[in-house]
Amino acid sequence: MINEKELEKTIVWLAGLLSTDGVVQAGQGEQQKYCFFVVYSTEQDWLQVIHDRLRDVGLKSKIHWNPEDLRHCRIQILDPFRVRELLIKYDCEKFFNPRKWKRIIGAYQAGVHRRFWTLEEEEWLKENYMRYSDNELAKKFNRSVGAILQKRYQLKLFKRRGKMWRESQMQKS
C-alpha cells in the first residue's frame, strides 16, 4: 500500500524537477491525447535516484542512457496522465512557470472537445466548398465556422471574394 503522504512529497519533489530540468509536452495528436514528462541529466546515478523514488510510490519510468551522447540521457515518466492528475491534486501549479503549467492543464480542460476530420469529410469539403457558405458548411459538419476556415486553410481551399472571373478576363491579365 502506498503511503499518501509519501506520494504527495514525491509529486511535489517531481514538480520541482520538472519545472527546472524537465520537459513537459501535452496536446492532441493524430489519434489521441498525449502527455509527456521527461527529466534530462548527464549523471546516470541521479537518473537512477529519480527512477527509484518514482517506483517507490508506484509510478513507472524508464531511463534512456547513452554514454556516447550525454545530451540525450533522460528519464521518461511512463504514467504521464496519472502524474498529471497528481500534480493537479497536490496543487503543484506554484512550481511551474505559466507556460509549462498551461501545457499540463490547457489541452485537457473540461468541456474542450476536438474531433478529427475523417478522410470522407475532407474529400467532401474539397469537392463542395465553393457551393456552400462557411456557415452552411459548419452546420453540415456540426463544427464551428472557425473549424471550417481552419480546415479550408490547411487544405488550401480558398474562395475568391466578389464575383467570379470569366475565362476571357483571366487571359487579358
N, C-alpha and C positions, 0 to 999 in steps of 0.2 A: 504494500500500500504506500502510495506517495504522500509524503507529508506536505500539506497545503502551504504551510509557512515556508518550507524549503523551496517549494515550487515558485512561490512569489519572489523569494530572494533571488533565485536563479534567473527568472524572467527579467527582473529589474537589472540584474548584472548583465544579462544578454542585451537588454535595451541600450545600456551604456556602450557595449562593444559595437553594436550595430550602428549607433549614432555617430561613432568616431571612425572605426576601422571597417565598417560594414557596408555592404551594397544591398539596397532594398529596391526590388522591382516588383511591380504589380500592374496588372492590366487585363485586357481581353485579347486573347489570341485568336487564331483562326477557328478553333473548335471549342475552346473552353477558357475559363478564367485562369490566370496564373499568378503566382506569388512566389517570390524568390528571395531568400536571405542567404548572404554569404559574408564570411569574415576572412580577410586576407592577412597572411603573416608569412614572414620568411623563416620563422622559427617553428620547427616541427614539434618541439616539446610544448609550446604554447597552444598549438592546434590540438594536441592530444589532451591538454588540460580542459580546453573548451568542450571537446568531444566527450570526455569522461563526465564532466559536470552536467552536460545535457542528458547523457544516458542515465545518470543517477536519478533524474526526475522524469524519466520516461520519454524523452524526446530523441528522435533518431537524427543522426547526422552522418556525413561522410567526409573523410579527409581526402583531398586531392593534393598529392605531394609529388613534385617534380624537381629533384635537386639540380637538374640542368637549366631550369628556368624558374628561379625563385619568385619572380614577379607574379606568377600564376598559381602559387601554392595557397590553398584556401580550405575552409571547412564549409560545406553546404548543409543547410538545415533541411532535412527531408520531410518534415511535418510543417510546411510553411503556413497552412491555414490554421492549424492548431496554435502555432506560435503567434500568429496574427490575433486570434481570439484572446490569447493570454495577455498580449501586450495591451489590448484594449481593456480587458478585465482588470488588470492591475494598474491602470491609469498611467501608462508609460509615455504619454504624449510629451510631457515636460522634458524628456531626454532627447527628443528629436528636433531637428530644425523643421520648420513648417513644410518645406518641400518634400522631405523624406516621409514625414508623417502623412502627408496627403497621398503619397504613393501607397502607404499601408491602408489607409482608410478610403480614399476617394473612389476607386472603381467599384467598391462593394457596398456603398451606402444603400439602405433600404429604399426601395422604390425605383432604383436605377435598373432598367432592363434594356438589354440590347439584343436585337435579333440579327442574325446574319442573313445576308441576301443569298437566296438559292440561285443556282445557275439558270433555272427556268425564269425566275423573276428578272434577272439581269438581261436575258435574251429578249423577254417580252418588252422590257423598258427600251432596249436598243431599237427594236422594231417599231415601237409605238410612241416614243417620247414626243415626236413632233405633232402628233394628232391630239394630244391632251394637254391641258394646263397642268402646272405643278400641283395645284390644289386638287384637281381631279385624280392625278396620279397618287397623291398622298392618301386620298380616300380609298382608291382601289387597292393599294398595298397595305392600308391600315398603318401608315407611318406618318411622321411629321413632314411638313414641307421642307424643312432643313435637311432631313434624311434623304429626301428625293434630290434636292440640289447637290448634296454631297456626293451621292452615288452617280449622278449625271456628270459631275466634275471629274470623278475618278475614272469614269468610262469615256471621258472626252466627248460627251454628248451635249453640244452647245446649241442654243436656239438663237437665231438672229432676231434682234428687236425690230419692230416695224414691219413693213410689207416685204414679201419675198421678192428677190430679184428674178428677173426673167433671164433665160439663157443669152438672149441678144444683148442685154445690159451688161452682163458679165464679160462678154467678149470685147466690148468697147473700152474697157478699163485698161 
